[in-house]
Amino acid sequence: MSSTLLEVTRAAHEDVEQLERLMVKDLQNDPPTAKDKLYQSHRVRNNIDTIISTTEKLIEIYEDKDNARKDEIAALGGQTATGINVFSAFYDRLKEIREYHRKHPAARLVNVNEEDEALLKEEPVIEFSGEEAFGRYLDLHELFNQYINSKFGSKIEYSAYLDVFSQPHNIPWKLKSTRQFREYMENLLEYLIYFFQRTEPLQDLDRIFSKVEAEFEEQWANGQVQGWEKQGQENEDDPAQHTMIDLDYYSTVEELMEVGPEKLKEALASLGLKTGGTVQQRAERLFLTKHTPLEKLDKKHFAKGSHGPRQNGSTAVSQDINSLKHIALMEAKMKKLSDLLSKTIEQTKENVVKKQALTYEEMEQEREEVS
């Protein structure tokens, strides 16, 4: 019986109605603890996802691109290739029903209320680290280590990092244009998104980011993005300014290699130097210009037909501005998440200070209470 397309459709509608009823029942309850509240939110989120996937299947059935639904409805009315035979269709269906009940004689009638009660007590699996204490605190230790061991960061305590990680606009934009900062920002944004999805499963993050992106585009066009004011607009008459790498921030060729092959290539092209070779060769060639003026460099380092720093400038400008814009957009999204998680950030700061005064036994006792 359940193999027919119409029965599948009926069962899908029934599932959707049951899930909707279940969500209403769940949300009418007031969870006694924060953990129960989180379980409730994830149950509702899982039900919403199931409803969405089931509805997508129903839409596909109703679109009936292969005419399977149309043919099945016609068959129920006794319509065949040779004409209409209502009685034949009726007895075929009756036979199918009898056969089903013969195979399943002990089919149990499901008590919907009992099933709902069991589902309302379900505890979804939510992965948190010990430091996160089931979503009460952030665990930014890996990102903290990445920050203090970078050129754009500084040697500070973890508690101080919790104050500054959401303020990248205070970092000079030249330091933020490096691959090292871009990777750090990608990791930070990825973690905050993952944490937010685990602690606020009912929030529509796509809609939140869509609004952030719309506001960002307007601010970027007007040169009003905090920490990136007028980037992409200034020095338009001097393309080399955009692609130049400030070598004062690099003391060795190895450090300069971290910028990446494309960035090195753009910088070399803007100076009229050869852009080929490995990442190390490009970095070595560019590093020569730190202490040697261009006019004193050996001609073998220059590209054939080069006319100085302005060569290939316009293409490099576009690529460089897009790279900076991508980093600035990640910052905007990270700041929005930091605002939404402001209460959790404050709790994390308080917890760090409190842990510094706890003994090992007290910390173990607190960990047991959380779990």
N, C-alpha and C positions, 0 to 999 in steps of 0.2 A: 504493500500500500504506500509506504513512505517513499518508494522509488519513483512514483509518478511526479511529474513536474508541478502539477497543481497541489499535490500533497506537500511537496518541498516548500512551495510558496506559502501555503497555510501554516506550516510548522515555523517558517521564518518569521511570519507576522506574530505568531503566538510567542516566540522567543523574545521579540522586541518588546511586546506588551508586558511580558513577565519581568524583563530587565528594568523597564520604566517603573513598574510597580515596586520592584525591589529597591530601586534608588530612592523613591519617595519614602518608603518605610525606613531606609537607612538614615536619610537626612532628617527624619523626624526625631531621631534619637539624639540625645546630647551626651557625647562621650565623656566619661569621668576624668580621663587623663589625656595628656598630650600624645602619648603613644597610641591610645585608642582613637584619638582624633585623626592621626596620620593613617592608621589602618582604614578608617572609614573613608577618607579622601581617596586612598588608592583603590578601595573596592569600587567606589563610584567611578573613578577614572577608568578602571578596567571594564566596567559595564558600558561606559560611554564608547570606548574603543570597540567593544563587541557589537554594539548597536550600529556603529558606523560601518563596520565590515559587513554585517548582515544586510544592512540597507543597500550597500553597494551591490551585493549579490542579487537582491530583489530588483534593483534597477536594471541589472543585466537581464534578468528573466523577463521583465516587462517590455524591455526593448525588443526582445524576441527576434534577434537578427537571423536566426536559423529557422524561424517559423515553427519551432518545436511546440511552443505553447498553443499556437493557433491550431496545429494539427491535433493536439491532445484534446482541445475543447471540441473540435469537430468530431473526433472519435467518440466522445461522450454522448454526442447527439445521434450516434449511429451512422454517421456519414462515412462511407467507404468509397473505394475506387469504383465499385459497381453500382453505387447508389446509397440510399438511406435505409438502414435496417435497425430501428429503435429496439426491438425485442432482442435481437442478437447482441447488441451493445449492453443491454440491461443484464442479460444472463451471464455475459462475460465478466462484468463487474461483480455480480453476485458470487460467481465462482472464485474470483480473485479474493473477495472478502472472506469467504469460507475457508479458503486455503490458508490465508493469513492467520485466522484464529485457530486453525488446526495445528499450525506450526507453533503458535504461541498461546497455548491453552491457559497458562498460569500468569498471563500478563497482569501486572499489579497496577491498581489505580493509584496514581501519585497524589499524595496529599500536598497541595500547593503550599499551605501554611507551614507545614513541617519542613518542607524543602527550603522555603524562604528563611526560616529561623536558622537553619544550618548555614546558609550562605551569609547571613548577617553576622555570624560569629567567626567567619573566615578571617585569618590573619595573613595578608599577602606578604611575600618575601621582599624585604627592602634592604638593600645592601648599604651599610654604613661602616666606616672605620671606627676603631675604638675611640679615637680622638673626637670624632663627630658626635658621639654619644646619642645615637639615634636621631640625628638632625638638630640637636640643640646647639652645636657649635660647628664652626668651619675648621677644616684641617688644611691649612695653607703651608705646611712645613716644607714640602718639596719646592713650592714656588718661592718661599722665603729664601731657601738655599740658592735657588737660581738667581734671585734678586741681589743678594749680598755678594755673590761671586761674579757679578757682571760689571761692565764699564758704566752702565747707566744707573746702577744701584749704589748703595753705600753700606758700610759695616754698622748695622744697627741691631737692636734686640728684636725678638719676634713680636713682643708687645708693641713696639714702635712701628714695626712693619704693618701691623693691622690698622694703624692710623693712616699710613701713606700709600698702601697698595692701590687704593681707589682714587688716587690723585696723580695720575701720570702726566697731567698738564704741567706739573712743576718740573718735569724732566726736560732739558733742552731738546728741541726737535731734531738737532743734528745727531744726538745720541739715539733718538728713537727711529731714525731712518736706517738703522743697522739690522742685519738679519738676526742678530742675537736678541734685540728687543722685540722684533716681530714674532719670533718663536716663543718668547716669554709671554707676550700678550695673547698669543693663540692658546697656550697652555692654561693661562689664567682664565680666559673666557670659557674655554672648554670645561674647566672644573666648576666654575660658577653656574653654568648652564645645567650641568649634571646634578649639582647639589640642589638647585632650584626645582628641577623636575622631580627630585625625590621628596623634597619637603613641601612643595606646592603643586601637587599633580593636577589640580583643577584649574590652574592658571593657563591661559592661552598665550604661550610664549611667542608663537608666530605673529599673533596680532600685536603684542607688545613691541617686538622688534620691527614690525612693519611701520609702526608709528615713529619709532626711533630713527629709522632710515629716512623717512619722509622729512622729519625735522632736520636731520643731519645734512641732507642734500641741499636744503635751503640755506643753512648756516655756512656750509662749505662754499657755496656759490658766492656768498656775501663776505667770505673771509672772516667769519665770526665763530669758528669752532675753537673752543678754549684750548690753548696750548698750540694751536695751529693757525693762528690769525694770519690771514693773507698768504698762506702757503699755496702755491700753485698760481698766484697772481703776481707776486713780486718778481723782479728780475726777468720779466718776459722778454726783454730785449737782449738778454745775455743767457743763451741756452746753457753755456758751460757752467753757470752758477748752480744749476739744478743737478747736474750730473757729477759735479766735483765732490770728492770725498775729503773731508777734513783730516789730513794725515797727522795733525797734532794729537789726535786721540789714539794713534797707533804707534807703538814703540818697536814692533818687530814685524817681519813679513808674515809670520804665522798668525798674528792677531789680525792683520789686514786680510788674510785669506778668509776669515769668518764673514766678511761682507758678502761673499758669494760670487760666482763666476759672471752672472749677468751684470751685477752692479759694477764689478771691476771692468768689464767690457765697455759699459757705458762711460765710465770715468776716463778710460784710456782713449776712447773714440772722441770724447769732448776735447781732449788735449792734442788730438791728431797723432796719437801713438798707435803702434800695432796692437790689435786686439786678440790675436790668436794665441794658441798655446794652452798649457794646463792652467789650473787655478793658481798654482804656485808661481808659474812663469809670469802670469798677468800681474800677480801681487808684487813680485820682484821688480817688474818693469815700472809699475806705478810708484813703488816705494822709492825708486831712484829720484823722483821729482820732489821728495820731501826736503832734501838738502842740496839738490842741484837744479838751477834754473833751466827752463826748457831750452833756451838758446844755447846752453852749454852741453846739452845731452848729445851723445853720439847719434849721428844720422841713421844708424842701423835700427834704432828703436822707433823711428817714425814710420807711419804708414805711407805707402807709395802714393804720390800725388797729394799728400797732406798739405793743407793750408792753415794749419794752426788749430787752436781750441774750438773754433766755431763749426768745424766740420761735423756733419751728422747730428748737429745739436737739436734740431726740432723734433726728430724722432725720439731721441733720448729724453727730452723734456716730457713728452707725453707719457712715456713709460715710467719715469721717475715720479711724476705727479700722481699717477694712478696707484703706485706702490705706497706713497705717503697717505693717500686718501683711504686706502684699504686699512692701514694701521690706525688712522684716526677714527674710522668707523668702528673698528674693534674696541677702541677706547670708549666710544660713546655707548656701545652695548654693555660693556663692562661696568660703566658708571651707573647705567640704568639698573642693572642687576644688583649693584652695591646699594643703591637706594632702596630697592625692594627687600633686600636682606639686611637693612640697617639694624634692625632689632637683634638679629642673629650675630652680627658683627660686634655689637656692644656686649652681648652675652659672652662671646668668645673672649673679648678683652678682659672682662671681669673674671672669667674662668682661669685665664692665664695668670692673672695676678693672684687669684686665690690659691692656685696649685703651687705657687712658689712658697707658700706658707704652710702647706700640708706635709704631713709625714707620709712615708710609703704606705703604712697601714691604712691611713685615712683615704689615700688615693685609691687603694684596692677596694675599700668599703664603698666608696662612691661609684666605682666602676660596676660593682655587683648590683647596686641599687638601680643603675641605669639599665643593665641587661635584664 
